[in-house]
Amino acid sequence: MSFAFTARLPLSRHEVDRDHIRRASDTLFETLRTDAAARVLPLWRGKALVAVASAAERETGRAHLELVRPGLVPDSLLTLYLGLSLATDLEEPAGTPLLATVLSDEAAADLEPDEGRWIGLRQLATVLPDRDTGAFAEALALANWHASHGHCPRCGAETTVEDGGWTRRCPVDGSQVFPRTDPAVIVLITDDADRILLGSNAMWEQNRYSLLAGFVEPGESLESAVLREMHEESGLRVTDAEYLGSQPWPFPASIMCGFTARLADDQQPQDLLPDGEEILDLRWFTRDEVRAEAGRVILPGAASIARALLEHWLGEPLPAGADGVRA
């Protein structure tokens, strides 16, 4: 396998110092809103504002985010401190303080009424520079947490935002609630013939296939989750779980931990048993079959760790359009 794996994880890229010490300042936002150097990443319905592409970016298919001055967005909305930019090749110099603000429909329309310039992270992950990809993933994950954790889990009281958006505090007992990330395993399973196992989820189009995945349960190691989840979803036992890498998946709050595993020696590849509820179909693919059917069978999107694992096994990039998206 000569095709690099870790270099193919678009959402693991980052060039932001999260600057956790500064979060505790009581005057953080007051100071940054009057800082001419500070920039805000606007978020609207999970999308970020994309800058008008330069001629060079249009030729290469690249893009970058439109970061705005704090005064251009209302200070009454949820604002998050992302940290300091580390990038040296973008318009904003290294050390630029970065914020994110979650906009209402009205505020988003006032800032940029062209909805075509508001684009989601899945679509942008492979075309943004490292700083923008990392900042977008960080902001989206944090915003998703705030959207679902506005009340104290102990008493139900509405919590208040503190520490630059990185904690919420209960006004009743003073307890703090912190952002959460849900770990999940995603596994490239091979058999003795070095075929790969792909499954079709009930929530997808019938011809979309990907690697099997599942959430880690409480009190469970990642490796144990690999063995359990793969058996639950395929009816097969696997062995030799080997970790390759991870990337955040803020849709809404996961981190995907990529593994390889092989079919256990006492299992037959044909003994597949999809559960019929979550997994509707399972198929073994050779490399030649993946190449031949790319386009007819929809494969994982370019932003996903599933795509990176699949290309790592394949030894080359998947053909354009394999994810069902036309160039």
Phi, psi and omega per residue, in radians:
M1 nan 1.750 -3.087
S2 -1.628 -0.192 -3.078
F3 -1.424 2.125 -3.040
A4 -1.091 2.517 -3.132
F5 -1.691 -1.015 -3.012
T6 -1.076 -0.522 3.139
A7 -1.243 -0.183 -3.077
R8 -1.812 0.418 3.131
L9 -1.886 1.553 -2.978
P10 -1.084 -0.606 -3.090
L11 -1.456 -0.050 3.038
S12 -1.570 -0.080 3.140
R13 -1.330 2.469 3.125
H14 -2.809 2.606 2.994
E15 -2.510 0.953 3.127
V16 -2.322 2.179 2.960
D17 -1.447 1.987 -3.033
R18 -1.235 -0.169 2.895
D19 0.853 0.965 -2.995
H20 -1.136 -0.459 -3.109
I21 -1.114 -0.679 -3.073
R22 -1.249 -0.343 -3.111
R23 -1.014 -0.559 -3.033
A24 -1.319 -0.147 -3.095
S25 -1.184 2.266 3.129
D26 -1.212 -0.364 -3.104
T27 -1.887 0.338 -3.055
L28 -0.969 -0.996 -3.067
F29 -1.240 -0.619 3.078
E30 -1.030 -0.726 3.136
T31 -1.227 -0.780 -3.050
L32 -1.255 -0.504 3.138
R33 -1.212 -0.319 3.089
T34 -1.884 0.142 3.140
D35 -1.556 2.014 -3.093
A36 -1.113 -0.384 -3.108
A37 -1.506 -0.319 -3.070
A38 -1.208 2.621 3.122
R39 -2.348 2.613 -3.085
V40 -2.039 2.333 2.991
L41 -1.625 1.868 -3.137
P42 -1.333 2.377 3.061
L43 -2.064 2.338 3.091
W44 -2.458 2.035 -3.139
R45 0.893 0.729 3.119
G46 1.373 0.121 -3.113
K47 -2.000 2.707 3.089
A48 -1.980 2.808 -3.122
L49 -1.520 2.173 -3.113
V50 -1.725 2.348 -3.140
A51 -1.216 2.692 3.028
V52 -1.108 2.197 -3.011
A53 -1.223 2.462 3.006
S54 -1.321 2.965 3.124
A55 -1.042 -0.714 3.134
A56 -1.126 -0.710 3.131
E57 -1.164 -0.671 3.122
R58 -1.115 -0.665 -3.132
E59 -1.190 -0.594 -3.070
T60 -1.720 -0.047 -3.108
G61 1.279 0.321 -3.139
R62 -1.570 2.972 3.108
A63 -2.714 2.900 2.985
H64 -2.545 2.772 -3.088
L65 -1.373 2.634 3.036
E66 -1.601 1.846 3.054
L67 -1.671 2.433 -3.016
V68 -2.112 2.855 3.079
R69 -1.244 2.584 -3.086
P70 -0.964 -0.573 -3.099
G71 -1.184 -0.197 -3.107
L72 -1.528 -0.112 3.105
V73 -2.179 2.560 -3.113
P74 -1.088 2.399 3.134
D75 -1.474 0.011 3.122
S76 -1.511 -0.146 -3.094
L77 -1.608 2.914 -3.138
L78 -1.082 2.112 3.137
T79 -2.139 2.457 -3.058
L80 -2.199 2.479 3.071
Y81 -1.652 2.048 -3.104
L82 -1.566 -0.525 -3.120
G83 2.246 -2.654 -3.075
L84 -2.005 2.315 3.093
S85 -1.135 2.385 3.070
L86 -1.862 -0.082 -3.055
A87 -1.224 2.483 3.108
T88 -1.985 0.014 -3.058
D89 -2.069 0.301 3.129
L90 -2.025 3.017 -3.098
E91 -1.061 -0.720 3.131
E92 -1.419 2.263 -3.090
P93 -1.233 2.791 3.041
A94 -0.987 2.456 -3.081
G95 1.657 -0.069 3.118
T96 -1.120 2.174 3.067
P97 -1.195 2.344 -3.097
L98 -2.037 2.261 3.051
L99 -2.069 2.887 2.949
A100 -2.320 2.444 3.098
T101 -2.227 2.269 3.108
V102 -1.513 1.991 -3.011
L103 -1.603 2.562 2.947
S104 -1.329 2.955 3.102
D105 -1.011 -0.744 -3.115
E106 -1.143 -0.771 -3.126
A107 -1.157 -0.658 3.122
A108 -1.147 -0.727 3.134
A109 -1.155 -0.620 3.097
D110 -1.171 -0.674 -3.116
L111 -1.301 -0.799 3.133
E112 -2.687 1.769 -3.094
P113 -1.263 -0.311 3.134
D114 -1.335 1.793 -3.088
E115 -1.154 -0.315 3.107
G116 -1.179 -0.295 3.102
R117 -1.582 -0.051 3.059
W118 -1.733 2.031 -2.992
I119 -2.330 2.563 -3.102
G120 -1.415 2.854 -3.078
L121 -1.161 -0.645 3.128
R122 -0.991 -0.704 -3.102
Q123 -1.328 -0.452 -3.019
L124 -1.746 -0.249 -2.927
A125 -0.956 -0.644 -3.059
T126 -1.606 -0.091 -3.068
V127 -2.004 -0.111 3.123
L128 -1.557 2.692 2.978
P129 -1.170 2.882 -3.046
D130 -0.973 -0.801 -3.112
R131 -1.030 -0.790 -3.085
D132 -1.212 -0.699 3.115
T133 -1.085 -0.836 -3.134
G134 -1.121 -0.733 3.141
A135 -1.144 -0.709 3.131
F136 -1.129 -0.806 3.133
A137 -1.084 -0.741 3.122
E138 -1.093 -0.849 -3.098
A139 -1.129 -0.733 -3.103
L140 -1.161 -0.768 3.134
A141 -1.087 -0.752 -3.117
L142 -1.195 -0.717 3.118
A143 -1.120 -0.693 3.108
N144 -1.095 -0.653 3.112
W145 -1.130 -0.790 3.125
H146 -1.069 -0.648 -3.096
A147 -1.142 -0.438 -3.064
S148 -1.973 -0.003 -3.083
H149 -2.289 0.812 -3.116
G150 -1.421 -0.097 -3.094
H151 -2.252 2.654 -3.128
C152 -1.125 2.265 3.124
P153 -1.250 -0.221 -3.124
R154 -1.558 -0.777 -3.039
C155 -2.186 -0.178 3.109
G156 1.526 0.009 3.130
A157 -1.180 2.583 3.099
E158 -1.202 2.247 -3.092
T159 -1.582 2.794 3.111
T160 -1.915 2.637 -3.074
V161 -1.502 2.341 3.113
E162 -2.386 3.066 3.015
D163 0.910 0.845 3.076
G164 1.137 0.365 -3.134
G165 1.674 0.118 -3.051
W166 -1.757 -0.039 2.995
T167 -2.525 2.818 2.966
R168 -2.251 2.466 -3.063
R169 -2.088 2.398 3.091
C170 -1.380 2.217 -3.137
P171 -1.307 -0.206 -3.092
V172 -1.474 -0.949 -3.093
D173 -1.987 0.010 3.094
G174 1.340 0.077 -3.138
S175 -1.228 2.679 -3.131
Q176 -1.867 2.563 3.032
V177 -2.072 2.324 -3.065
F178 -1.970 2.701 3.107
P179 -0.994 2.551 -3.118
R180 -2.074 2.666 3.030
T181 -2.301 2.290 -3.098
D182 -1.705 1.965 -3.138
P183 -1.287 2.434 3.071
A184 -2.365 2.600 3.055
V185 -1.807 2.497 3.042
I186 -2.319 2.296 -2.814
V187 -2.270 2.278 3.003
L188 -1.641 1.852 -3.108
I189 -1.703 2.298 3.057
T190 -2.139 2.729 3.057
D191 -1.871 -3.009 -3.088
D192 -1.121 -0.405 3.104
A193 -1.559 0.125 -3.125
D194 1.075 0.539 2.963
R195 -1.454 2.768 -3.127
I196 -1.918 2.504 3.122
L197 -1.707 2.181 3.087
L198 -2.169 2.580 -3.121
G199 -2.203 2.756 3.106
S200 -1.960 2.127 -3.079
N201 -1.467 2.594 -3.118
A202 -1.099 -0.371 -3.098
M203 -1.520 -0.080 -3.053
W204 -1.817 3.023 2.921
E205 -1.067 2.645 -3.023
Q206 -1.125 -0.396 -3.122
N207 -1.797 0.314 3.072
R208 -1.712 2.265 -3.120
Y209 -2.273 2.548 3.110
S210 -2.640 -3.130 3.071
L211 -1.256 2.764 3.102
L212 -1.419 2.527 -3.070
A213 -2.636 2.831 3.079
G214 -2.994 2.822 -3.098
F215 -1.381 2.570 3.039
V216 -1.336 2.314 -3.124
E217 -1.555 2.787 3.120
P218 -0.971 2.423 3.111
G219 1.253 0.367 -3.052
E220 -2.149 2.401 3.045
S221 -1.355 2.852 3.098
L222 -1.066 -0.748 -3.102
E223 -1.132 -0.685 3.092
S224 -1.157 -0.633 3.100
A225 -1.113 -0.639 3.091
V226 -1.018 -0.890 -3.094
L227 -1.101 -0.779 -3.105
R228 -1.186 -0.889 -3.061
E229 -1.106 -0.695 -3.116
M230 -1.164 -0.633 3.094
H231 -1.212 -0.721 -3.136
E232 -1.105 -0.641 -3.015
E233 -1.583 -0.415 -3.074
S234 -2.098 -0.267 -3.037
G235 1.384 0.029 -3.097
L236 -1.909 2.580 3.009
R237 -1.619 2.436 3.107
V238 -2.125 2.918 -3.129
T239 -2.536 3.069 3.069
D240 0.982 0.859 3.081
A241 -1.134 2.165 -3.092
E242 -2.238 2.127 -3.113
Y243 -1.322 2.372 3.109
L244 -1.980 -0.628 -3.092
G245 2.934 3.089 -3.093
S246 -2.521 2.799 2.967
Q247 -2.645 2.589 3.088
P248 -1.141 2.636 3.091
W249 -2.430 1.411 -2.989
P250 -1.398 0.998 -3.124
F251 -2.295 1.029 0.201
P252 -1.800 -0.355 -2.911
A253 -2.749 0.779 -3.056
S254 -1.916 2.816 2.813
I255 -2.187 2.202 -3.066
M256 -1.644 2.118 -3.113
C257 -1.819 1.956 -3.016
G258 -1.505 2.296 3.133
F259 -2.292 2.738 2.818
T260 -1.920 2.696 3.063
A261 -2.705 2.807 3.105
R262 -2.139 2.709 3.117
L263 -1.071 2.321 3.139
A264 -1.071 2.622 -3.035
D265 -1.072 -0.514 -3.096
D266 -1.600 0.217 3.141
Q267 -1.903 2.519 3.060
Q268 -1.759 2.348 -3.091
P269 -0.990 -0.516 -3.091
Q270 -1.383 -0.109 -3.113
D271 -1.464 0.823 -3.113
L272 -1.370 2.480 -3.107
L273 -2.480 1.315 3.063
P274 -1.085 2.549 -3.031
D275 -1.286 -0.245 3.097
G276 1.394 -0.139 3.110
E277 -1.916 -1.015 3.077
E278 -1.531 -0.818 -3.140
I279 -1.881 2.073 -3.090
L280 -1.627 -0.484 -3.081
D281 -2.651 2.580 3.081
L282 -2.312 2.439 -3.135
R283 -2.489 2.492 2.965
W284 -1.585 2.416 -3.135
F285 -2.212 2.367 2.892
T286 -1.461 2.962 3.089
R287 -1.078 -0.737 -3.136
D288 -1.115 -0.616 3.126
E289 -1.214 -0.655 3.076
V290 -1.083 -0.806 -3.140
R291 -1.100 -0.752 -3.054
A292 -1.235 -0.582 -3.033
E293 -1.724 -0.071 3.082
A294 -1.023 2.150 -3.052
G295 1.924 -0.811 3.023
R296 -1.395 -0.752 2.984
V297 -1.697 2.218 -3.136
I298 -1.438 2.182 -3.063
L299 -1.874 3.006 -3.042
P300 -0.972 2.578 -3.140
G301 -1.233 2.800 -3.021
A302 -1.135 -0.407 -3.120
A303 -1.419 -0.217 -2.960
S304 -1.564 2.673 3.027
I305 -1.228 -0.447 3.068
A306 -1.041 -0.714 3.112
R307 -1.090 -0.758 -3.131
A308 -1.123 -0.740 3.098
L309 -1.095 -0.747 -3.135
L310 -1.120 -0.766 3.127
E311 -1.194 -0.572 3.076
H312 -1.073 -0.774 3.089
W313 -1.189 -0.718 -3.106
L314 -1.183 -0.539 -3.128
G315 1.509 0.187 -3.104
E316 -2.910 2.840 3.086
P317 -1.156 2.603 3.014
L318 -1.197 2.660 3.115
P319 -1.090 2.652 3.078
A320 -1.024 2.404 -3.140
G321 1.525 0.004 -3.123
A322 -1.135 -0.415 3.140
D323 -1.611 0.189 3.106
G324 1.435 0.051 -3.141
V325 -1.774 2.179 3.121
R326 -1.405 2.464 3.120
A327 -1.182 nan nan
